[in-house]
Amino acid sequence: MQKTSVKKIALFILRAVLVIGPIAWIYARADARTIVATLASASVPAVACATALLIVTMVLQGVKWWVLIHRFVPDLGVGTAVSVHFESNFYSIVLPSALAQDVVKSVILSRSHSPQIIWASTWMAKLIGFFTLIILSVAGTLYLESESLPAGFRPSLIIAVVGIMTMIAASFSKRITRPLRAAAVRLADPKIMASVEKLRDGIYAFKHERATLLQTFLISVVIQLLLVFNVSLVVYAVSGNFFLIECLAFVPLVEIMAISLPLTPGGLGIREALMALLFTRFGFSEGQTASYVTISLMLSMTRLVGGIPVILKSFRRPPP
């Protein structure tokens, strides 16, 4: 068997373990009757509201991406960008990692618009999203007492903020990236380097677009606040308490970890394991944690809404 095949099989097994293992562990610790009873008593309005908010955030994520692209591609309509983003959400159900969604939507839109701007906008949207998550987490920790935080939590957050700010600054500076480029030219394939150069120039073009970046940041703040509130709603549905400030402090970090480890579809499994650990700090029972995971998995299927543009495209496509 070739080494490539062995690596693919090993990676597939690892992904399966990371998806199934944590979820199986959460359900194994809980009593089935308790889960059923908790789900039966869960707040239906809260779950319905959480479902609606997820769809709203999907739209806003597409709008955020469009704001960045539109600055340099003025003929791109917001509906097109949102539609492509919805498509990528639909495909993310089966894509092997959380970051693959960004690749898919960039590839789709690059077919009809400047790849340089599309990929650069995707990168900037991701960086701004990470930065927003960290800022919200810092804001949440300011309202919590030090005793309720893990040891060294605040210093770690500060390091993360500095790290992401450094990445953003480096993205805008050819002086900083020039040494890395010189090393990469000697090691990487020329075709790959040509693509990287285009991406680098596309990102650098945003250096002086402060109004666009500010607008993108503000939209990102709204998106992440809605996502945090969404988690809080589901927590309320199964526990009767919102834990809003606690969610504001910890949920963004869970999201960063789930996205930064591109091993499972949409961070599935990794996110649930981290949330389960978080709920132990809330004093959740095993049944409440399992119930939260059940509702969360059901809500993740709202990504099926992204299939609507895919279906519409199939009807519009001319027959061969």
Summary of the structure (lengths in Angstrom):
residues: 320
radius of gyration: 21.0
end to end distance: 39.7
largest distance: 66.2
contacts: 993
relative contact order: 0.16
helix: 81%
strand: 0%
